[in-house]
Structure formats: C-alpha cells, structure tokens
Amino acid sequence: MSKENEKKGQKMWGGRFATLPSDALQAINASIGIDQKMWREDIDGSLAHSNMLAKTGVISNEDRDAIHSGLKKITHKIENNEFDFSVELEDIHLNIEARLTEDIGEAGKRLHTGRSRNDQVANDFKLWTRRALTSTIEQLRMLQKTLVNRAETEVQTIMPGFTHLQTAQPVSLGHHLLAYVEMLARDIKRLENAHENAGECVLGSSALAGTPYPIDREMTAKELGFNGPNANSMDGVGSRDFALEALAAISIACVNLSRLADEIVLWTSAQFGFARLSDDWSTGSSIMPQKRNPDAAELIRAKAARIGSNYQALLMILKALPLTYSKDLQEDKSLTFGAFEDFWLCITSTIGMMEKITFKRDNMRKAAALGYSTATDLADWLVRTHQIPFREAHHIVGAVVKYAEDNNIGELCDMPLQAMQQIDKRINQDAINLLSVEASVNSRVSYGGTTPKNVLAQVQKWKEKLANV
C-alpha cells in the first residue's frame, strides 16, 4: 500500500482512528473490483446531488461548477481507461471523491454535504439495477421478435407435441415457438414490475436518519429519472429488495431460456434429428470429427442454475439483517452484476441460435406420426358423431391402438377400416380421414389451439405488438 493512498483512505473516514486497518481488513473490506461497474451511476448521482445543493443554497454555484468540471474530467479518464482505481480507497464512491478533491481542491470536499455512503451506494446500485432492467427488457423483446419471425415461416411445419417427453399430439412448429413468446411476455412484465418497484430515489436519506440541510429530494429524484424520493430514510438505506426482485425476475426468465435451450439440445441430436445449428453456433470434438456440439445451449442451462443461486444467496444475506445498513450488503452487487451479465450472454446466444437454426421438416413430420399421436382425434370423433361419453370413446380407441401395435401398423390412418369396425362398428371412413397428422393439427380450432389459422393470427398479433415497442 502506498503511503499516499494510505493517507487518502484514512482521511476519508478515519478521523477517530490512530492507526490504519490491517491488511486483511483492507482486503475483505474493499469492493472496488466489483462496484467500479457503477462508476457512471456514481457520477450521475453526484452531478444531480451537487445541482440540488447549489439550487437550495447549501453550496455555491462556483463550487457546483467546479464539481461538474471535475466529474466530467473523471468521466473522460474512466472512459479512456486512464483512471487509476485504488484498492486502498475501498470502493467506487471514495475513489471518485478522492480524485475529485485532488483535482479541484476545496470544492470537492463539499460534494458529500447532505449525503452518506449509505444512501450513495444504495442509490447508485438502484440506478444501475433500473438501467440493467431496461436493457434486459429490450433484449427480451428482440428475442420475441426473432421467435415470431421464425414461427411465421414454420406455421405449416408439423412436429410432435410431447408430454412426459413422449409423443402426445401433433402440433405446428410455429405454435411451439410462440409458446416461448408468451413466456417471455410474462418475464417482461415481472421485469417491468421490478423496475417500477425500484423507482424511489434514496439520495438524501443520508446515513439512516435524513439530513438537517434544506435539500430538495424531489429535484434529485427527477434529475436521475426516479419516480420520486423514498418516504422513509431507514428503509431507503437498508433495503435491497429491489435487487432481490430483479434477481427473482431474471431467474425465472433464465429458466424459460433454459427450457428452450434444452429443446435445442434434444432437437439437434442425431436421435431426434429435428434441427441443425449453424456452424457459428456449434463446436467440435477434439477426438471425434463427426461431432457438432450445442455448447451454447448447454451453457444456458448451466447459467440458469448460477443465476438462481445468486438470487438464493442474496435472499440469505438479507434474511437476518436489522435496520439499517450492515456491511453484509456489500455482497449484493457481485451477485446482481454477475447474474445480469450471465443473463445477457444467455439472451444473446439464444437470439443467435434461433436466427440461424435450420429445421428438418420431413423428420419432424415423420416423428409427429409416431406413437399413434392422432388417437385422441378418433376419440373426439366418436364423441361428436355418436354422442357417447368420452371415457367410453377413450376405451374404444385404446383397443384400436392395441390392435395397431400388435399388427405393426405405423399410423392409425393406415389401419384397415374393417379392422377398426371389428372393434366398434360405428367407426367409418369419415373417421379415418381425420387421423392424418395434418387433419389433426387443422382440427384444433379452439382459441389458443395449434391450427395454422390460429397460429397465423397470433403471429400477426405479436408482430403488431412488438412493432410498437
């Protein structure tokens, strides 16, 4: 530790201490390696705070102008990687304030009037989180647009729909892709709610009890884009539920991305053969030249676990903290920054894969016909045509399927009519005509169903909705 930085660090808060902290305390206490990501938020907060101090007469206009000039120079240095971040100065807040005071002198010492590192760090973190949420929402909408575009081209593509990963009923691939668009829409609502709940400006709460200076907290909040100031100073400096809610929202969103990623892994396997990833979204094997590995999709599954773990870790940090501020809260930023950065990688990778993935339509159609996937269509026909109870129809069709299995008949529509009528005389050619996978998909006309007409209507709805955001 340099003597100069030792003195700087001690001068910021160490007036009552006779000696400097131990090296181990310095190491565990410093957060500059993490919270320097908030440098822009810290400078924005200081610009707004000094503007307000000058407007209310707490500092002079000359001091405000000097502060603004100094902060602009620091901004330039950080943007050009010319700023020397000091571990001895602990965090981004003291690093910037110390450099400001060094550059502009006495005026720099006035910047901290009416605020504490407690409200400063909470406000910077909240501002960073709000901006991260806004960026994340924009990226999720980009993914929605990608999926809608792919769905539009695959409306007529038939694939097996699964339950228990067993062939259930044939569906449109476009319908399948739009399911994720709906999931992402709910993810966006959760993120928007988290953004709204992080809408109160903390600056002016000071250490925990407010400040005796005649400050204008509404002015500061407005300049920083918040909805207004928080109403309770203790809540302002001691709460991190805004970060917790943000992590919960992106944890759920990443689980949804992970489900799509897992389907990409399955679909691109030789066993499924439904799709092929482009070369730039595939990796190879060091020993097996034939391999095309979906590494990005696999890593998205792993990232979902990491992000969920970060949420759980912050939950545990917060669960036993008395009001107001405790140093435990220093760990909130590494968890939140890491989760968002991982999530952004997941979104970018998902968009890239889905833009270029090639679907093998013939393989999908063949797979959709396996497992007698149109059996339910026969049961529905019996109910509609002969008004028999569905459970009775279910029993009849079960016997039809057993016959088909025993006699190695590939699809129910290929089963001889005579064989079906030996099981139930009411079955006729009209019923068999409904048992192709195309007829099955076209019959699902209920709202939200997979018939191509419905899918096209949903595609159009989403295209119009996403064009306005």
Buried (B, 14 or more C-beta within 10 A) or exposed (E): EEEEBBEBBBEBEBEEEEEBBEEEEBEEBBBBEBBBBBBBBBBBBBBBBBBBBBBBEBBEEEBBBBBBBBBEBBBEBBEEEEBEBBBBBBBBBBBBBBBBBEBBEEBBBBBBBBBBBBBBBBBBBBBBBBBBBBEBBEBBBBBBBBBBBBBBEBBBBBBBBBEEEEBBBBBBBBBBBBBBBBBBBEBBEBBBBBBEEBBBBBBBBBBBEBBEBEBBBBBBBBBBBBEEBBEEBBBBBBBBBBBBBBBBBBBBBBBBBBBBBBBBBBBBEEEBBBBBBEEEBBEEEEEEEEEBBBBBBBBBBEBBEBBBBBBBBBBEBBEEBEEBBEEEBBBBBBBBBBBBBBBBBBBBBBBBBBBEBEBBBEBBBBBBBEBBBBBBBBBBBBBEBEEBEEEBBBEBBEEBBEBBEEEEBEBBBEBEEEBBEEBBEBBEEEBBEBBBBBBBBBBBEEEEBBBBEBBBEBBEEBBEBBEEE
